[in-house]
Amino acid sequence: MSAQSDVPMVAQHDAVGGFWRRTVAMLIKEFIQLKRDRVSFAMIIMIPLVQLILFGYAINTNPRNLPTAVLLQEQSDLGRSILRALENTRYFKVTYQVHDEAEFDQLLASGKVLFAIEIPAGFERAVRRGDRPAILVAADATDPVASGSALSALNAVLTTALQHDRALPDSTPSLFELRTHARYNPSGDTSLNIVPGLVGTILTMTMLIFTALSVTREVERGTLESLLSMPITPVEIMLGKIIPYILVGFIQASLIIGLGITLFGVPVLGSLILLALLSTLFITTNLSIGYTFSTLAQNQLQAMQMSLMFFLPNILLSGFMFPFAGMPVWAQWIGEALPLTHYLRIVRSIMLKGAALADLHYDTLALSGLMLLAMTIAVTRFRRTLD
């Protein structure tokens, strides 16, 4: 009776032991497979590391050293005191001293500066007589976050610059009047900043994924060999895969912009034709980068991981989520190498500022260069795959 009762216990013990042996064997197999998949293993390490570095060092919601132009209509001691105060503050960085109002307006329209400060002629004389002259401050408010904190600090900066001059009259009210003009988005509506930016972020995400999976999908399905047996060159294959998605991206962009105009009242002050042409250039650039990933990846999972790894710095360092001007110099250099950075400037300038191609030549050339570089790498990698 005792021997018979021991049999189920032994069988149960063997079943439990077999369960754990099989589980441990499966666990070891997965670790070995993860070790062999170097791309996935690298993503496990790199994604949290990149996020930590970017959020810890590059992201700053209270930006400093914002590019500023100053128009001094007179050369006076007070004017120079104000200029020195601006240069010493952490908020503003005087990058231009302009000589007329046309240059003043052009720098703001082109996006080379975020602030333009005009000190009028006769300013020092009016201050000493107690007439409270006005200092004009024009701010590029297409990014309300970047301009808001600096504008609020500007009055204190200028007042501090003048209070050490003992020759000035004692006066309870301020010695001058600060007239601020938030250009391109006077109400500080965040939707005017976000909606144009969404065009670029959505296009970046979808275009990268569409084409990153193109070649790897052919490999996994076994259709690449039949494709290569046809009398077709790598360039023709790439263009054949990219061009349909250009149309898809153009439809996406049109839909987002149309809804932005209808639902949020986002204006389009510039040329729609120019916006369409430069959007097509941006779409083609992202498709070329995605196609490059497809030639580097061994499977669709790796292609997706590469796309997400590239998308992360695009959305963090382009100026979409955080002010570009508030980032450290090394982060801005990385941002300049990303297509989304240049497209955000383009789409916001055309829609909100009415900018022309002459104002956008730098970002247009940068996108063109990135597109040609990505296409060259993609074709070269694809040829090596064929060999």
C-alpha positions as CSV (number, residue, x, y, z in Angstrom):
1,M,0.0,0.0,0.0
2,S,2.8,2.3,0.9
3,A,4.8,1.5,-2.3
4,Q,1.7,2.2,-4.4
5,S,1.2,5.6,-2.7
6,D,4.8,6.5,-3.4
7,V,4.4,6.1,-7.2
8,P,2.2,9.2,-7.8
9,M,4.5,11.3,-5.6
10,V,7.6,10.2,-7.7
11,A,5.7,10.8,-10.9
12,Q,4.7,14.3,-9.6
13,H,8.2,15.1,-8.6
14,D,9.5,14.0,-12.0
15,A,6.9,16.2,-13.7
16,V,7.8,19.2,-11.7
17,G,11.5,18.6,-12.3
18,G,10.9,18.2,-16.0
19,F,8.9,21.4,-16.1
20,W,11.8,23.4,-14.6
21,R,14.4,21.7,-16.8
22,R,12.4,22.5,-20.0
23,T,11.9,26.1,-18.7
24,V,15.6,26.6,-18.0
25,A,16.5,25.2,-21.4
26,M,14.1,27.5,-23.1
27,L,15.5,30.4,-21.1
28,I,19.1,29.6,-22.1
29,K,18.0,29.3,-25.7
30,E,16.5,32.8,-25.6
31,F,19.6,34.3,-24.1
32,I,21.7,32.6,-26.8
33,Q,19.4,33.9,-29.5
34,L,19.5,37.4,-28.0
35,K,23.3,37.3,-28.0
36,R,23.3,36.4,-31.7
37,D,20.8,39.2,-32.5
38,R,23.3,42.0,-31.9
39,V,21.0,44.8,-33.2
40,S,18.3,43.9,-30.7
41,F,20.8,43.6,-27.9
42,A,22.3,47.0,-28.9
43,M,18.8,48.6,-28.8
44,I,18.2,47.3,-25.3
45,I,21.3,49.1,-24.2
46,M,21.2,52.2,-26.4
47,I,17.6,53.3,-26.1
48,P,17.6,53.9,-22.3
49,L,21.1,55.3,-22.5
50,V,20.2,57.8,-25.3
51,Q,17.0,58.8,-23.4
52,L,19.0,59.4,-20.2
53,I,21.6,61.6,-22.0
54,L,19.1,63.6,-24.0
55,F,16.7,64.3,-21.1
56,G,19.5,64.9,-18.7
57,Y,21.8,67.1,-20.7
58,A,20.2,68.3,-23.9
59,I,16.6,69.1,-22.9
60,N,15.9,72.4,-21.3
61,T,12.4,73.8,-21.0
62,N,13.8,77.1,-19.8
63,P,16.0,78.1,-22.7
64,R,19.1,80.3,-22.5
65,N,21.3,82.1,-25.0
66,L,18.5,82.9,-27.4
67,P,19.8,84.6,-30.6
68,T,19.0,88.3,-30.5
69,A,19.4,91.2,-32.9
70,V,19.8,94.8,-31.6
71,L,19.1,98.0,-33.5
72,L,20.8,101.0,-31.9
73,Q,19.4,104.1,-33.4
74,E,21.9,106.2,-31.4
75,Q,25.3,105.6,-29.9
76,S,24.9,106.6,-26.3
77,D,26.1,105.4,-22.9
78,L,22.6,104.1,-21.9
79,G,22.3,102.2,-25.2
80,R,25.7,100.6,-24.7
81,S,24.7,99.7,-21.1
82,I,21.6,98.0,-22.3
83,L,23.6,96.1,-24.9
84,R,26.1,94.9,-22.3
85,A,23.3,93.8,-20.0
86,L,21.8,91.8,-22.8
87,E,25.1,90.1,-23.6
88,N,25.7,89.3,-19.9
89,T,22.3,87.8,-19.2
90,R,21.8,84.0,-19.7
91,Y,18.6,84.5,-21.7
92,F,19.8,86.5,-24.7
93,K,22.8,86.2,-27.0
94,V,23.3,89.2,-29.2
95,T,24.3,87.7,-32.6
96,Y,23.5,90.7,-34.8
97,Q,23.8,94.5,-34.5
98,V,21.7,95.7,-37.4
99,H,21.6,99.2,-39.0
100,D,18.0,99.6,-40.3
101,E,14.5,98.2,-39.8
102,A,14.5,96.2,-43.0
103,E,17.4,94.1,-41.7
104,F,15.6,94.0,-38.3
105,D,12.5,92.4,-39.9
106,Q,14.4,90.1,-42.3
107,L,16.4,88.4,-39.5
108,L,13.1,87.7,-37.6
109,A,11.4,86.4,-40.8
110,S,14.3,84.1,-41.7
111,G,14.4,82.6,-38.2
112,K,18.1,83.7,-37.7
113,V,17.1,85.4,-34.4
114,L,14.2,84.9,-32.0
115,F,14.3,88.5,-30.6
116,A,15.0,91.9,-32.1
117,I,15.4,94.9,-29.8
118,E,15.2,98.5,-31.0
119,I,16.6,101.4,-29.0
120,P,15.2,104.6,-30.6
121,A,17.1,107.8,-31.4
122,G,17.1,110.3,-28.6
123,F,16.6,107.5,-26.0
124,E,19.1,108.8,-23.5
125,R,18.0,112.4,-23.6
126,A,14.3,111.3,-23.2
127,V,15.2,109.1,-20.2
128,R,17.2,111.9,-18.4
129,R,14.2,114.3,-18.9
130,G,11.8,111.7,-17.5
131,D,9.8,111.3,-20.7
132,R,9.7,107.4,-20.4
133,P,10.7,106.6,-24.0
134,A,9.8,103.2,-25.4
135,I,12.1,100.3,-26.2
136,L,10.6,98.1,-29.0
137,V,11.0,94.3,-28.5
138,A,9.9,92.0,-31.4
139,A,9.8,88.3,-30.5
140,D,9.4,85.3,-32.8
141,A,6.4,83.7,-31.0
142,T,6.1,80.7,-33.3
143,D,7.5,78.8,-30.3
144,P,5.7,80.3,-27.3
145,V,7.7,78.3,-24.8
146,A,11.0,79.7,-26.1
147,S,9.9,83.3,-26.1
148,G,7.7,83.4,-23.0
149,S,10.2,83.1,-20.2
150,A,12.8,85.4,-21.9
151,L,10.2,88.1,-22.4
152,S,9.1,88.0,-18.8
153,A,12.8,88.4,-17.7
154,L,13.6,91.2,-20.2
155,N,12.1,94.1,-18.3
156,A,14.1,93.2,-15.2
157,V,17.3,92.9,-17.2
158,L,16.9,96.3,-18.8
159,T,15.9,98.0,-15.6
160,T,19.0,96.6,-13.8
161,A,21.1,97.9,-16.7
162,L,20.1,101.5,-16.0
163,Q,19.7,101.7,-12.3
164,H,23.4,102.0,-11.7
165,D,23.6,105.2,-13.6
166,R,23.5,107.9,-10.9
167,A,22.9,110.7,-13.4
168,L,19.4,109.4,-14.1
169,P,16.5,111.0,-12.4
170,D,14.8,109.3,-9.4
171,S,11.4,108.1,-10.5
172,T,8.9,105.7,-9.0
173,P,7.7,104.4,-12.3
174,S,10.1,102.8,-14.8
175,L,12.5,105.1,-16.6
176,F,11.3,103.7,-19.9
177,E,8.4,101.8,-21.5
178,L,8.9,98.3,-22.9
179,R,6.7,97.6,-25.9
180,T,6.7,93.9,-26.8
181,H,5.3,92.6,-30.0
182,A,4.9,88.8,-30.3
183,R,5.1,88.3,-34.1
184,Y,3.5,85.5,-36.0
185,N,1.6,84.2,-33.0
186,P,0.4,87.2,-30.9
187,S,-2.0,85.2,-28.8
188,G,0.7,82.6,-27.9
189,D,-1.6,79.8,-29.2
190,T,0.3,76.5,-28.8
191,S,-1.7,74.9,-31.6
192,L,-0.1,77.2,-34.1
193,N,3.2,75.8,-33.1
194,I,2.2,72.1,-32.6
195,V,0.0,71.5,-35.7
196,P,2.7,72.4,-38.3
197,G,5.2,70.3,-36.2
198,L,2.9,67.3,-36.3
199,V,3.1,67.3,-40.1
200,G,6.8,66.6,-39.8
201,T,6.7,64.2,-36.9
202,I,3.9,62.0,-38.4
203,L,5.6,62.0,-41.8
204,T,9.0,61.0,-40.2
205,M,7.5,58.1,-38.3
206,T,5.4,56.7,-41.1
207,M,7.8,57.2,-44.0
208,L,10.7,55.6,-42.1
209,I,8.6,52.5,-41.2
210,F,7.1,52.1,-44.6
211,T,10.4,51.9,-46.4
212,A,12.5,50.4,-43.6
213,L,10.4,47.2,-44.0
214,S,10.5,47.2,-47.9
215,V,13.7,45.2,-48.6
216,T,13.7,43.1,-45.5
217,R,10.1,42.1,-46.3
218,E,11.3,40.9,-49.8
219,V,14.1,38.9,-48.2
220,E,11.8,37.2,-45.6
221,R,9.2,36.3,-48.2
222,G,11.8,35.0,-50.6
223,T,10.7,37.3,-53.4
224,L,14.0,39.2,-53.6
225,E,15.7,36.6,-55.7
226,S,13.0,36.7,-58.3
227,L,13.2,40.5,-58.2
228,L,17.0,40.4,-58.8
229,S,16.6,38.0,-61.8
230,M,14.8,40.8,-63.6
231,P,16.8,43.3,-65.8
232,I,16.6,46.1,-63.2
233,T,19.3,48.2,-61.5
234,P,19.5,48.9,-57.7
235,V,18.6,52.6,-58.4
236,E,15.5,51.6,-60.3
237,I,14.5,49.2,-57.5
238,M,14.9,52.0,-54.9
239,L,13.0,54.6,-56.9
240,G,10.2,52.0,-57.6
241,K,9.8,51.4,-53.9
242,I,10.1,55.0,-52.8
243,I,7.9,56.9,-55.3
244,P,4.5,55.3,-54.3
245,Y,5.1,56.3,-50.7
246,I,5.9,59.9,-51.8
247,L,2.2,60.1,-52.9
248,V,1.1,58.5,-49.6
249,G,3.2,61.0,-47.6
250,F,1.8,63.9,-49.6
251,I,-1.8,62.8,-48.9
252,Q,-0.9,62.5,-45.2
253,A,0.6,66.0,-45.1
254,S,-2.4,67.5,-47.0
255,L,-4.8,65.8,-44.5
256,I,-3.0,67.1,-41.4
257,I,-2.6,70.7,-42.8
258,G,-6.2,70.7,-43.9
259,L,-7.5,69.6,-40.5
260,G,-5.2,72.1,-38.8
261,I,-6.7,74.9,-40.9
262,T,-10.2,73.8,-40.4
263,L,-10.2,72.7,-36.7
264,F,-7.5,74.9,-35.2
265,G,-7.5,77.9,-37.4
266,V,-3.8,77.6,-38.3
267,P,-3.0,80.1,-41.1
268,V,-1.1,79.5,-44.3
269,L,0.5,82.9,-45.0
270,G,3.1,81.6,-47.5
271,S,2.9,79.8,-50.8
272,L,1.1,76.4,-50.8
273,I,3.1,75.4,-53.9
274,L,6.4,76.1,-52.1
275,L,5.1,74.2,-49.0
276,A,4.1,71.2,-51.3
277,L,7.5,71.1,-53.0
278,L,9.6,71.3,-49.8
279,S,7.3,68.7,-48.1
280,T,7.9,66.4,-51.0
281,L,11.7,66.9,-50.5
282,F,11.3,66.1,-46.8
283,I,9.2,63.0,-47.6
284,T,11.8,61.8,-50.1
285,T,14.6,62.4,-47.6
286,N,12.9,60.2,-44.9
287,L,12.1,57.5,-47.4
288,S,15.7,57.4,-48.5
289,I,16.8,57.0,-44.9
290,G,14.2,54.3,-44.3
291,Y,15.4,52.5,-47.4
292,T,19.0,52.7,-46.0
293,F,17.8,51.0,-42.8
294,S,16.2,48.2,-44.9
295,T,19.5,47.4,-46.5
296,L,21.3,47.3,-43.2
297,A,18.7,45.2,-41.3
298,Q,18.6,41.4,-41.5
299,N,14.9,41.2,-40.7
300,Q,11.8,43.3,-40.3
301,L,12.2,43.5,-36.5
302,Q,15.7,45.0,-36.8
303,A,14.4,47.5,-39.5
304,M,11.7,48.6,-37.1
305,Q,14.1,49.0,-34.2
306,M,16.5,51.1,-36.4
307,S,13.6,53.3,-37.4
308,L,12.5,53.9,-33.8
309,M,16.1,54.6,-32.7
310,F,16.3,57.2,-35.4
311,F,12.9,58.7,-34.7
312,L,13.7,59.3,-31.0
313,P,16.4,62.0,-31.4
314,N,14.3,63.5,-34.3
315,I,11.4,64.2,-32.0
316,L,13.6,65.3,-29.0
317,L,16.3,67.4,-30.7
318,S,14.4,69.0,-33.6
319,G,12.6,71.7,-31.7
320,F,9.2,69.9,-31.8
321,M,8.9,69.1,-28.1
322,F,11.5,71.4,-26.6
323,P,13.0,74.8,-27.7
324,F,15.9,74.2,-30.1
325,A,17.7,77.3,-29.1
326,G,17.7,76.2,-25.4
327,M,19.8,73.1,-26.1
328,P,23.6,72.9,-25.6
329,V,25.7,73.4,-28.7
330,W,26.6,69.7,-29.1
331,A,22.9,68.8,-29.1
332,Q,22.1,71.5,-31.7
333,W,24.9,70.1,-33.9
334,I,23.2,66.7,-33.7
335,G,19.8,68.3,-34.4
336,E,21.2,70.0,-37.5
337,A,21.9,66.6,-38.9
338,L,18.3,65.5,-38.6
339,P,15.7,66.1,-41.4
340,L,12.9,67.0,-39.0
341,T,14.8,70.0,-37.6
342,H,15.0,71.6,-41.0
343,Y,11.4,70.7,-42.0
344,L,10.0,72.2,-38.8
345,R,11.6,75.5,-39.6
346,I,10.3,75.3,-43.2
347,V,6.7,74.4,-42.4
348,R,6.4,76.9,-39.5
349,S,8.0,79.7,-41.5
350,I,5.8,79.2,-44.6
351,M,2.6,78.7,-42.6
352,L,3.0,81.3,-39.9
353,K,5.5,83.8,-41.3
354,G,4.8,83.7,-45.0
355,A,8.4,83.0,-45.7
356,A,9.7,82.6,-49.3
357,L,12.4,80.3,-50.7
358,A,15.1,82.9,-50.2
359,D,14.4,82.8,-46.4
360,L,14.6,79.0,-46.4
361,H,17.6,78.3,-48.6
362,Y,19.8,76.9,-45.8
363,D,17.2,74.4,-44.6
364,T,16.3,73.5,-48.2
365,L,20.0,72.8,-49.0
366,A,20.4,70.8,-45.8
367,L,17.4,68.5,-46.6
368,S,18.7,68.1,-50.2
369,G,22.2,67.1,-48.9
370,L,20.7,64.6,-46.4
371,M,18.5,63.1,-49.1
372,L,21.5,62.6,-51.5
373,L,23.6,61.1,-48.8
374,A,21.0,58.6,-47.7
375,M,20.3,57.6,-51.4
376,T,24.0,57.1,-52.0
377,I,24.4,54.9,-48.9
378,A,21.2,52.9,-49.7
379,V,22.3,52.2,-53.3
380,T,25.8,51.2,-52.2
381,R,24.5,48.9,-49.5
382,F,22.0,47.3,-51.8
383,R,24.7,46.6,-54.4
384,R,26.8,44.9,-51.7
385,T,23.8,42.8,-50.8
386,L,23.5,41.7,-54.4
387,D,27.2,40.7,-54.4
